[in-house]
Amino acid sequence: MASCAAALQVKGFQVTGSDQGAYPPMSQFLESQGIAIRSPYAEANLAHRPDLVVIGNALSRGNPEVEYVLDNKLPYCSLPELLKEFFIRGKRSIVITGTHGKTTTTSLMAWVFESAGLNPSFLIGGVPHNFGYGARFTDSDWIILEGDEYDTAFFDKRSKFVHYLPEIGIINNLEFDHADIFDDLAAIQLSFKRFINIIPRQGMLLVNGEEANLEDLLKVDHCPIRSFGLDEGNQFGAANIQLEAQGSHFDVNGTRYFLPMVGHLNIRNALAVIACAQHCGIPDEAVQEGLASFKGIKRRMEVRATVNEITIIDDFGHHPTAIRETINALRVAYPKQKLWIAFEPRSNTTRRNIFQTELADALALADSALISQVARLDLLAVDQRLNPEQLVSDIQARNTDCVYSEDADTICAHLKEHCVANDVVCIFSNGAFGNLHSKLEGALKERNQPRP
């Protein structure tokens, strides 16, 4: 929202905005762009009757500004609708979707196009280190978007990605997620079917050829469909895979690539990028250079610090499959080190008990795990909540050390006491987790020296 506000200001619009609370880095970014933040929400903030009000999907009926807009019949739209009309229409839109890997694949795609000199616009739900920001709007013909399946707004419950005018659509995978807005897998499949239905006949659909949940959605003939994946039979597959701690080497249709990221999940993400880039006419050499020079994304297996020979890693960790694949990748990057996992059940899916068993299976792949209290516990009925005590018991039954530590402070104290030199600590949360990353860094520094 902030990036779009700034881009509209550059286009010559006068932009104002409201939020419940403003904090860095976005508050500082908006201030640098000359955009004031009004807080808290109040009817008076709209007394000047703006030409258009953009309503974020976190807002609902009862918000004073939402009620004022409706009472006074002011023109309003959602953020995806704004993107569609002000930034996407007229451009060649590449939309990356799926339950996992969207942020990584979109970041890789944007950097490959940038490396090829195409100066793309992009909107990413994360911060690629190559750019230092998650959104940019240029005069390029190309715009690359992370296509979120989450709903658009309180007045439009369709997924955001149906607004993004895809010329090329990419579906990385499809699993049940977002339990707060989707009832079951079939509801998510319906949303992706709507996305597929708007790809034009001169466009292309790129799909993970190993995703069984996509099969019934691909019985269409209105646009070309190409598959990517690690199994044989995909049009874009990886051969001669070599996994190393520094990254991954692999061949695609006779061309050798290096990606400075570990794990099969990231090779699969790269395959989608390679397939799309070739379709768009980018030479293999430029794709090779783009992949090889990629620097990763904040909060995606991001090394936050190494203190007294103990490595602290931050990862989004929003779903058991993502957690499992990340742990598998960490085993490649740190093959001989003890791997600790600190997990906060915070996403609207992991807070619920629908993945009680799957979370245990994933987290048990670590050497030791620490489970915190379920976030926003009071907002879920008891029979819907993840049971962290049961999760701990199930992980222990899989022969992995595991303890329940209620909050970031107790987890930090446990790790400070028990971590030794060469250990790796990966912190999984899609939030701040009580500032555990910084607290742990400070606590380990207090020890002054590594423990043998």
C-alpha positions as CSV (number, residue, x, y, z in Angstrom):
1,M,0.0,0.0,0.0
2,A,2.8,2.4,0.9
3,S,4.7,1.7,-2.3
4,C,1.6,2.3,-4.4
5,A,0.9,5.5,-2.5
6,A,4.4,6.8,-3.3
7,A,4.2,5.8,-6.9
8,L,0.9,7.7,-7.3
9,Q,2.5,10.7,-5.7
10,V,5.2,10.6,-8.4
11,K,2.5,10.4,-11.0
12,G,1.2,13.7,-9.8
13,F,-1.7,12.7,-7.5
14,Q,-2.0,14.2,-4.1
15,V,-2.0,11.3,-1.7
16,T,-3.2,11.1,2.0
17,G,-3.6,8.0,4.1
18,S,-4.6,6.6,7.4
19,D,-3.5,3.7,9.6
20,Q,-4.0,2.5,13.1
21,G,-0.3,2.7,13.9
22,A,2.7,3.9,11.9
23,Y,6.1,2.5,12.5
24,P,9.4,2.2,10.7
25,P,10.5,1.4,8.0
26,M,7.3,2.3,6.2
27,S,6.5,5.4,8.3
28,Q,10.0,6.7,7.4
29,F,9.6,5.8,3.8
30,L,6.2,7.6,3.5
31,E,7.6,10.7,5.3
32,S,10.5,10.8,2.8
33,Q,7.9,10.8,0.0
34,G,6.0,13.7,1.6
35,I,3.0,11.6,2.5
36,A,1.6,12.2,6.0
37,I,0.0,9.3,7.9
38,R,-3.1,10.1,9.9
39,S,-3.7,8.0,13.0
40,P,-6.0,6.7,14.3
41,Y,-8.8,6.1,11.8
42,A,-11.4,8.9,11.9
43,E,-14.1,10.4,9.7
44,A,-12.4,13.7,9.8
45,N,-9.5,12.2,7.8
46,L,-11.9,12.1,4.8
47,A,-13.6,15.4,5.2
48,H,-11.8,16.8,2.1
49,R,-13.7,14.1,0.1
50,P,-10.9,12.6,-1.9
51,D,-11.5,11.5,-5.5
52,L,-10.8,7.9,-4.7
53,V,-10.4,5.9,-1.5
54,V,-8.3,2.8,-1.5
55,I,-9.4,0.4,1.2
56,G,-6.9,-2.2,2.4
57,N,-8.0,-5.8,3.0
58,A,-7.3,-5.6,6.7
59,L,-10.3,-3.2,7.2
60,S,-13.9,-4.2,7.7
61,R,-17.3,-2.8,8.5
62,G,-17.2,-0.7,11.7
63,N,-14.0,1.1,10.7
64,P,-15.0,4.8,11.0
65,E,-13.5,5.7,7.6
66,V,-15.1,2.7,5.9
67,E,-18.4,3.8,7.3
68,Y,-17.9,7.4,6.1
69,V,-17.0,6.3,2.6
70,L,-20.2,4.2,2.4
71,D,-22.5,6.8,4.0
72,N,-21.2,9.5,1.6
73,K,-21.0,7.3,-1.5
74,L,-17.4,8.3,-2.1
75,P,-15.6,6.4,-4.9
76,Y,-13.6,3.5,-3.5
77,C,-11.7,0.5,-4.6
78,S,-9.3,-2.2,-3.3
79,L,-5.6,-2.2,-3.6
80,P,-5.6,-4.9,-6.3
81,E,-8.1,-2.9,-8.3
82,L,-5.9,0.2,-8.0
83,L,-2.9,-1.8,-9.2
84,K,-4.9,-3.1,-12.2
85,E,-6.1,0.3,-13.4
86,F,-3.1,2.5,-12.6
87,F,-0.1,0.2,-13.0
88,I,-0.9,-3.0,-14.8
89,R,-3.3,-2.2,-17.6
90,G,-1.4,-1.8,-20.9
91,K,1.7,-3.7,-19.7
92,R,2.8,-7.3,-20.1
93,S,2.0,-8.9,-16.8
94,I,3.7,-11.9,-15.3
95,V,1.9,-13.2,-12.2
96,I,3.5,-15.8,-9.9
97,T,1.1,-17.8,-7.7
98,G,1.0,-20.9,-5.5
99,T,1.0,-21.9,-1.8
100,H,4.8,-21.8,-1.5
101,G,7.7,-20.1,-3.2
102,K,5.8,-17.0,-4.6
103,T,8.1,-14.5,-3.0
104,T,11.3,-16.3,-4.0
105,T,10.2,-16.9,-7.6
106,T,8.9,-13.4,-8.1
107,S,12.2,-12.0,-6.7
108,L,14.2,-14.3,-8.9
109,M,12.1,-13.3,-11.9
110,A,12.4,-9.6,-11.3
111,W,16.2,-9.9,-11.0
112,V,16.6,-12.0,-14.1
113,F,14.6,-9.4,-16.1
114,E,16.6,-6.6,-14.5
115,S,19.9,-8.4,-15.4
116,A,18.7,-8.6,-18.9
117,G,18.2,-4.8,-19.1
118,L,14.4,-4.9,-19.2
119,N,13.9,-2.6,-16.1
120,P,10.7,-4.3,-15.0
121,S,8.1,-3.0,-12.6
122,F,7.5,-5.4,-9.8
123,L,5.4,-6.0,-6.6
124,I,6.7,-8.6,-4.2
125,G,5.6,-9.7,-0.8
126,G,9.1,-9.5,0.6
127,V,12.3,-7.6,0.2
128,P,14.9,-9.0,-2.3
129,H,18.4,-8.1,-1.3
130,N,19.4,-7.2,-4.9
131,F,16.9,-4.4,-4.9
132,G,16.5,-3.4,-1.2
133,Y,12.7,-2.8,-1.7
134,G,9.7,-4.9,-2.6
135,A,8.0,-2.7,-5.2
136,R,9.0,-0.6,-8.1
137,F,7.0,1.0,-11.0
138,T,8.8,1.9,-14.2
139,D,7.9,2.7,-17.8
140,S,9.0,-0.8,-18.9
141,D,6.5,-3.0,-20.8
142,W,7.0,-5.7,-18.2
143,I,5.4,-5.9,-14.7
144,I,6.1,-8.9,-12.4
145,L,3.7,-9.5,-9.6
146,E,3.5,-11.9,-6.7
147,G,-0.1,-13.2,-7.0
148,D,-1.6,-13.7,-3.6
149,E,-4.6,-16.0,-3.2
150,Y,-5.7,-14.1,-0.1
151,D,-9.0,-12.2,-0.4
152,T,-9.1,-8.7,-2.0
153,A,-11.2,-6.7,0.5
154,F,-14.2,-7.0,2.8
155,F,-16.4,-6.1,-0.2
156,D,-14.6,-8.4,-2.7
157,K,-13.8,-11.9,-1.4
158,R,-12.1,-13.1,-4.6
159,S,-8.3,-13.7,-4.5
160,K,-6.1,-10.7,-5.2
161,F,-4.5,-12.3,-8.2
162,V,-7.7,-12.3,-10.3
163,H,-7.2,-8.5,-10.7
164,Y,-3.7,-8.7,-12.1
165,L,-4.4,-9.2,-15.9
166,P,-1.9,-12.1,-16.3
167,E,-0.3,-12.6,-19.7
168,I,1.8,-15.3,-18.2
169,G,0.6,-17.1,-15.2
170,I,2.8,-19.3,-13.0
171,I,1.4,-21.8,-10.4
172,N,4.2,-23.1,-8.2
173,N,2.0,-25.5,-6.2
174,L,-1.4,-25.8,-4.6
175,E,-2.2,-26.9,-1.1
176,F,-4.7,-26.0,1.6
177,D,-3.8,-22.8,3.3
178,H,-5.4,-19.6,4.7
179,A,-7.9,-21.5,6.8
180,D,-9.4,-18.2,7.9
181,I,-10.9,-17.5,4.5
182,F,-11.0,-20.9,2.6
183,D,-13.2,-23.7,3.9
184,D,-11.3,-26.5,2.1
185,L,-8.9,-27.4,-0.7
186,A,-11.8,-27.3,-3.2
187,A,-12.4,-23.6,-2.4
188,I,-8.7,-22.8,-3.1
189,Q,-8.8,-24.8,-6.4
190,L,-11.9,-22.8,-7.5
191,S,-9.9,-19.6,-6.9
192,F,-7.0,-20.8,-9.0
193,K,-9.4,-22.0,-11.7
194,R,-10.7,-18.4,-11.9
195,F,-7.1,-17.2,-12.3
196,I,-6.4,-19.7,-15.1
197,N,-9.6,-18.7,-16.9
198,I,-8.4,-15.1,-17.4
199,I,-5.0,-16.0,-19.1
200,P,-5.4,-14.8,-22.7
201,R,-5.0,-17.1,-25.7
202,Q,-1.7,-15.5,-26.7
203,G,-0.4,-15.8,-23.2
204,M,0.9,-18.9,-21.3
205,L,0.3,-20.9,-18.2
206,L,3.4,-22.4,-16.5
207,V,2.6,-25.1,-13.9
208,N,4.4,-27.4,-11.5
209,G,4.0,-30.7,-13.3
210,E,4.3,-32.6,-10.0
211,E,1.4,-31.0,-8.3
212,A,-1.5,-33.4,-8.2
213,N,-3.9,-30.8,-6.9
214,L,-3.6,-28.9,-10.2
215,E,-4.4,-31.7,-12.5
216,D,-8.2,-31.2,-12.7
217,L,-7.6,-27.4,-13.3
218,L,-5.5,-27.9,-16.4
219,K,-8.3,-29.3,-18.7
220,V,-8.4,-26.1,-20.7
221,D,-7.4,-25.2,-24.2
222,H,-7.7,-21.5,-24.3
223,C,-4.0,-20.9,-23.7
224,P,-0.7,-22.9,-24.0
225,I,0.3,-24.8,-20.9
226,R,3.9,-25.7,-20.1
227,S,5.2,-27.7,-17.1
228,F,8.3,-27.5,-14.9
229,G,9.5,-29.7,-12.2
230,L,12.2,-32.2,-11.0
231,D,10.5,-35.3,-12.2
232,E,10.9,-36.7,-15.8
233,G,8.2,-35.7,-18.2
234,N,8.2,-31.9,-17.5
235,Q,9.0,-29.6,-20.4
236,F,11.4,-27.7,-18.2
237,G,13.2,-30.2,-15.9
238,A,16.5,-30.2,-14.0
239,A,19.1,-32.7,-14.8
240,N,22.6,-33.4,-13.3
241,I,21.6,-31.7,-10.0
242,Q,24.5,-31.0,-7.7
243,L,23.6,-29.7,-4.2
244,E,26.3,-27.8,-2.3
245,A,26.3,-25.7,0.8
246,Q,27.1,-22.6,-1.4
247,G,24.2,-23.3,-3.9
248,S,22.8,-25.6,-6.5
249,H,24.1,-26.6,-10.0
250,F,21.7,-28.1,-12.5
251,D,21.1,-28.4,-16.3
252,V,17.9,-27.4,-18.1
253,N,17.6,-28.6,-21.7
254,G,21.4,-28.7,-22.1
255,T,22.3,-25.4,-20.4
256,R,24.1,-25.4,-17.0
257,Y,22.9,-23.0,-14.3
258,F,24.1,-22.1,-10.8
259,L,21.8,-20.7,-8.2
260,P,23.3,-19.5,-4.9
261,M,20.5,-21.0,-2.9
262,V,20.1,-24.5,-1.5
263,G,17.5,-27.1,-1.7
264,H,15.2,-28.7,-4.3
265,L,12.5,-26.2,-3.6
266,N,14.7,-23.4,-4.9
267,I,15.7,-25.3,-8.0
268,R,12.0,-25.8,-8.7
269,N,11.5,-22.0,-8.3
270,A,14.3,-21.4,-10.7
271,L,12.9,-23.7,-13.3
272,A,9.7,-21.5,-13.4
273,V,11.9,-18.5,-13.9
274,I,14.0,-20.1,-16.7
275,A,10.9,-21.3,-18.5
276,C,9.2,-17.9,-18.4
277,A,12.4,-16.0,-19.3
278,Q,13.0,-18.2,-22.4
279,H,9.4,-17.7,-23.5
280,C,9.9,-13.9,-23.2
281,G,13.0,-14.0,-25.4
282,I,15.7,-13.5,-22.7
283,P,19.0,-15.2,-23.8
284,D,20.3,-18.1,-21.7
285,E,23.4,-16.2,-20.9
286,A,21.4,-13.4,-19.3
287,V,19.3,-15.9,-17.3
288,Q,22.5,-17.6,-16.1
289,E,23.9,-14.3,-15.0
290,G,20.7,-13.3,-13.2
291,L,20.4,-16.5,-11.3
292,A,24.1,-16.7,-10.3
293,S,24.0,-13.1,-9.0
294,F,20.9,-13.4,-6.9
295,K,21.4,-12.4,-3.3
296,G,18.2,-13.9,-1.7
297,I,15.3,-12.4,0.2
298,K,14.7,-11.0,3.7
299,R,13.1,-13.6,5.9
300,R,13.6,-16.5,3.5
301,M,16.4,-18.6,5.0
302,E,18.1,-15.3,5.9
303,V,21.2,-15.4,8.0
304,R,20.6,-12.7,10.6
305,A,23.8,-13.1,12.6
306,T,26.6,-15.4,13.6
307,V,27.5,-15.0,17.2
308,N,30.3,-17.1,18.9
309,E,30.1,-19.5,16.0
310,I,26.3,-20.0,16.4
311,T,24.3,-19.1,13.3
312,I,20.9,-17.4,13.6
313,I,18.5,-17.8,10.6
314,D,15.2,-16.1,10.0
315,D,12.4,-17.8,7.9
316,F,8.8,-17.0,7.3
317,G,7.6,-20.5,8.1
318,H,3.9,-20.1,7.4
319,H,2.9,-23.7,6.5
320,P,4.2,-27.3,7.3
321,T,5.3,-28.0,3.7
322,A,7.3,-24.8,3.6
323,I,8.9,-25.6,7.0
324,R,9.8,-29.2,5.9
325,E,11.4,-28.0,2.6
326,T,13.3,-25.3,4.4
327,I,14.7,-27.7,7.0
328,N,15.7,-30.1,4.2
329,A,17.5,-27.2,2.5
330,L,19.2,-26.2,5.7
331,R,20.5,-29.8,6.0
332,V,22.3,-29.2,2.7
333,A,23.7,-25.8,3.7
334,Y,24.8,-27.0,7.2
335,P,25.3,-30.7,6.8
336,K,27.3,-31.3,10.0
337,Q,25.8,-28.8,12.4
338,K,23.1,-29.4,15.0
339,L,19.9,-27.7,13.8
340,W,17.6,-26.0,16.3
341,I,14.2,-24.8,15.3
342,A,12.2,-22.2,17.2
343,F,8.6,-22.1,15.9
344,E,5.8,-19.6,16.6
345,P,2.3,-20.8,15.4
346,R,1.2,-17.5,14.1
347,S,-0.2,-17.7,10.6
348,N,-3.9,-18.2,10.3
349,T,-3.3,-21.8,9.2
350,T,-0.6,-22.9,11.7
351,R,-2.7,-21.4,14.6
352,R,-5.3,-24.0,13.9
353,N,-5.2,-27.8,14.4
354,I,-5.8,-28.7,10.8
355,F,-2.1,-29.4,10.4
356,Q,-1.4,-30.8,13.9
357,T,0.2,-34.0,12.5
358,E,1.9,-32.4,9.5
359,L,3.6,-29.8,11.7
360,A,5.0,-32.6,13.9
361,D,6.3,-34.4,10.9
362,A,8.0,-31.3,9.6
363,L,9.5,-30.0,12.8
364,A,10.8,-33.4,13.8
365,L,13.3,-33.2,10.9
366,A,15.3,-30.8,13.2
367,D,17.6,-32.0,15.9
368,S,15.9,-29.9,18.6
369,A,12.7,-27.9,18.5
370,L,11.1,-25.2,20.7
371,I,7.4,-24.5,20.3
372,S,5.9,-21.2,21.6
373,Q,2.3,-20.3,22.5
374,V,-0.2,-20.0,19.7
375,A,-0.5,-16.4,18.7
376,R,-3.8,-14.5,19.3
377,L,-5.0,-17.5,21.2
378,D,-8.2,-15.8,22.4
379,L,-9.5,-15.4,18.8
380,L,-9.9,-19.1,18.2
381,A,-12.3,-21.6,19.8
382,V,-10.6,-24.3,21.8
383,D,-11.6,-27.1,19.4
384,Q,-10.0,-25.2,16.5
385,R,-6.7,-24.3,18.1
386,L,-3.4,-26.0,17.5
387,N,-2.4,-27.9,20.6
388,P,1.2,-27.0,21.3
389,E,1.6,-29.5,24.1
390,Q,0.4,-32.3,21.9
391,L,2.7,-31.0,19.1
392,V,5.6,-31.3,21.5
393,S,4.6,-34.8,22.5
394,D,4.3,-35.9,18.9
395,I,7.7,-34.4,18.0
396,Q,9.3,-36.2,20.9
397,A,7.6,-39.4,19.8
398,R,9.5,-39.0,16.5
399,N,12.8,-39.0,18.4
400,T,13.5,-35.3,18.3
401,D,14.2,-33.3,21.4
402,C,11.4,-30.7,21.8
403,V,10.1,-28.4,24.6
404,Y,7.2,-26.0,25.0
405,S,8.5,-22.5,25.8
406,E,5.7,-20.0,26.1
407,D,7.3,-16.9,24.7
408,A,10.4,-15.4,23.1
409,D,12.1,-14.7,26.4
410,T,11.9,-18.3,27.6
411,I,13.0,-19.6,24.2
412,C,15.9,-17.2,24.2
413,A,17.0,-18.3,27.7
414,H,16.9,-22.0,26.7
415,L,18.9,-21.4,23.6
416,K,21.5,-19.3,25.5
417,E,21.9,-22.1,28.0
418,H,22.1,-25.0,25.6
419,C,23.5,-23.9,22.2
420,V,27.2,-24.6,21.5
421,A,29.7,-23.6,18.8
422,N,28.7,-24.6,15.2
423,D,25.0,-24.9,16.1
424,V,22.4,-23.4,13.7
425,V,19.2,-21.9,15.0
426,C,16.3,-21.3,12.5
427,I,13.5,-19.1,13.8
428,F,10.1,-19.8,12.0
429,S,7.5,-17.1,12.2
430,N,5.5,-14.9,9.9
431,G,5.7,-12.1,12.5
432,A,8.2,-10.5,14.9
433,F,8.1,-13.5,17.4
434,G,8.7,-11.1,20.3
435,N,11.9,-9.8,18.7
436,L,13.5,-13.2,19.3
437,H,16.2,-12.8,16.6
438,S,17.7,-9.7,18.2
439,K,17.2,-11.0,21.8
440,L,19.1,-14.2,20.9
441,E,21.9,-12.3,19.2
442,G,22.3,-10.2,22.3
443,A,22.1,-13.1,24.7
444,L,24.7,-15.1,22.9
445,K,27.1,-12.1,22.8
446,E,26.8,-11.9,26.6
447,R,28.4,-15.4,26.8
448,N,31.6,-13.7,25.4
449,Q,33.0,-16.9,23.9
450,P,31.8,-20.1,22.2
451,R,31.2,-23.2,24.3
452,P,33.2,-26.2,23.1
